Amino acid sequence: MSKKTKITIAIISLILIFVNGALVIKLSLEDRNMNIPAAENNTGDKLQTETVPGIRVTCAEGFYYEPLSEEIKVKISGKSFRENDLIDYSDLRLVTVRYIGFDDMEHEGMLIVNVQVADDVAAIFKDLYDARYPIEKILLIDEYNADDEASMADNNTSAFCFRQIDGQETISDHSYGIAVDINPLYNPYVRSGFGERNVLPVNAGTYADRTVDFPHKIVPGDVCYNAFVSRGWKWGGEWDSPKDYQHFYKEIY
């Protein structure tokens, strides 16, 4: 084999190596954007937060969270999500859960929460489901055009909604996706100095007196309270004033 032939073969080999390398790099970049199987943990234990776009994290069968899809972004844009300098779509996760309704049947619900509490929320609702703790409905608040009072009046359990606290300029915990309201009709927000709007929702007056026993009332030590508080969440029912009996939140900021 001549020297010229050897040089030609060497050049061709280098070209092939480069091409193959480029193909490998190209494929690896494309793989990063493919649907990746969910990380699973069927014990319901807290999982490490995933940050790669497109990944679904499953905590138990029927309890998982994932980044907001384009469809969900369109659904909540201009409603529960408004342009702001505090939180972005990428900070939020859609959590899908199972729950036992007031009809004693199994249902599927969705909540949007902060990525930093998504593990907690999936595990909390798994606890409630296992205990057959009744929740009337779990719908995104956008089904009510992001009207918090309409959602509460319909006893809808919800989470994220970028808004101010009623009657104040303070941004609500819900704006950060770090709060969940459970069965709000039976566990109202109670305050003073607002006349007929001292109890929210306004149709919850019957349930503002917490010395009376009635179904679906959250109290310290019950299943709902323990599911949240055992994971470091706090309860608005333990505030001095006002009292927010539906409201659980976690301080992460």
N, C-alpha and C positions, 0 to 999 in steps of 0.2 A: 504494500500500500504506500503510495507516494506521500510525501510530506504535505503536499497541497490538499490531497484527499483527507488526510487526518485533520488538518485545520478546518476544512469544510464540515466534517462530521462533528467536531467539537463545537463549532458555531451553532450548528443545527441543534445540538443537545442543549446548549445554553438557552436557545430560543424556546425549546420545548419546556425546559424547567421553568423559565419565566412565565410562559403561558399557563402552565399547570398551576404555578403559584398564584397567578392572578385569578385563575378560576376558583381556586380554593378560597382566596380572600373574598371574592365576589359572593360565593355561596354562603360563607360564614356571615357576611353582612346581611344577606337576605334571610338567613335562618333566624336572626335576631328579631325579625319582624313577623315571624310565623306564629301561629297559635301554638302555645306551649302548654303541655298537659298541666293540670292544676296540681299544686303542692297540697298533699292531703295529710290530715291528722285526725283520725276518727275518734280520738279520745276527747276532743273538744278543748284540748290544752291550747294556750296562747301560742300563736305562730309568729315567726319573725316576719315583719312587714316586707312585702315584695315591692320593689320599686321599678321593675322592668315593665314598660307599657304592654298591655294585653294579657297579663297574667291573672288568672282566677285563683284565689286562695280558698280552699275548702277546709272548713274546720270540722264538719261532720256532714253526713248525708243530708242535703237540703238546706245547709247553712254555709253560705260562701259569700265572698265579696270580690269585686273586680273594679277596675277603672271605669269611669263613666264613658259609655259608648257615645258615638255622634248622635244617635237617636235620642238618648237621654239628655244630652246637652241641649239639643233643640227643644226638647220638652220643657226643660226648666229655665231656659234663657228668657230673661225679662219677667220671670215669675219668682220662683224661690232663689234663683241666682241672678244677681244684678252686678254689673261692672263695679269693681271696688279695688282698693289697694290692700286688702287684708287677706283675701283667700282666692285661690284660683281653682279651676276645674281639676287640675292635677293634684290638688290637696284633698280631694274628695274621693270616696268610694261608694259604690252601690252595693248594699248588703241585702241579700235575699235570705229570708228565714221562713220557717214553718211556725204556725201557732194554732192554738185551739180557740175557736171562736165562741161567742156566747151561745151558739147553737150546738156546742159540744162536738163540732166537726173540725177536721184538719183543714187549714187554709195556708196559702203562700202569701207573704207580704214582702214589701221592699222599703228600705230606709236608705237615705243618703247621709253619710257621716264622714268625719275627718279620717284620713288614712291612719292617723295615730291611735284611733280608738276602734278601728274596724274589727280587729281581733276580739276585743272586749265585747262589742255589740253582738257579734255572731255567737260568742260563747254564752252571753247573758240570755239571749232569746232561746238558745238550746236548753238552758236550765229551765226557763219558763215553760217551754214545750214539754220537756220531760216530766215536769210537775203538773202538767195539764192546767197551767195557770190561764184563766180565760182573758182573752183580749178581743174586743169586738171587731176591730178592723185595723189593718196596717196598710195605708196607702201613702204614696208620695203626696205632700201637701199641694203639689201642683194640680192635683185632681180637684182642688178647691180654689184654683187660681191663686195659690199661695196666700189665701186669706186665712190667717191663723185662727181667728174667732170662728169662722165657718167650720174649719177642721175640728176645733175643740167641741163645738156645739154638736157635731155629728159623732162625737166620741172616737175620733180617729187618732190612733197612736202614730206619731211622726217624729222627725228629727230635724234635718237641715232646712233652714229657711233664713235667707239674709234679710234681717229686719231689725228695727228698734224694739225695745221693750215698750209695751203699750203705755202711753202717757208720759214717756221719757225720751230723751235723746240718746240714751245709752244703747249700744249695740248688744243685742241678745246673744247668749251662749250659742243659740241655734245658728247664728250667722257663721260661726266657726265650725259647725258640724260636731260639736262636743256635748250636745244635750239631746235627751230623748224624753218625750212626754207620753206617759202611759195612761190609757183610759181617762182622758182629760175631763170628760163630763162628770165622772164620779170622783175626780180628784182635782178640783178647780184651783185657780189662782185667786187668793183672797187677800184683800188690802183694805185700806180705809182712805177717806178723803176724796173718793171719786163718785160719790152718790150711788146712782143706780148701777154703775159699772164697778162697784167694789168687788163683785164676784165675776170672774171670767172662766168659762163662757157665761153669758148672762142667764142662760137657762139652767144653770147648775146650783141655784140658790139652795135647793133641798139638801145638797151634799156639802155645803160649806161648814155645817156644824159637825165637827169631827168627834163630838162626844156621843153621837148617835151611831148605832150599828146598822150597816147596810152592805149589800154585795159590792164587790170590786173596789172597796176602800183600801188604799195603801196605808199600812201602819208599820212602824219599826219592828223588825224581826220577822216579818212575813216573807214569803218566797220571793216576791218582786224586790222588796227592799234589800234582802240579803244578796240576791243575784248581782245587784249593782254595787252595793257598798263593800262587799267582799273583794271587789276588784278596784277599790280605791275611788269609786264615784261618790258624789255627795247628793243629798236629797233636799230639795227646796222646802219640804215639809218641816224641816228642822231649822229653818231661818227664824229669827226673832220676828221680823216683819219686813215685807209681806210674807205670806205663806204660799208656797207653790207646790201643792201636793202631788201634782202630776209629773214634776220636773226632776230629772236626774241629770247630772252633769259631771264632767271630769276636767279638772284644771290642768291643762297641758301647756298654757302660754304664760 
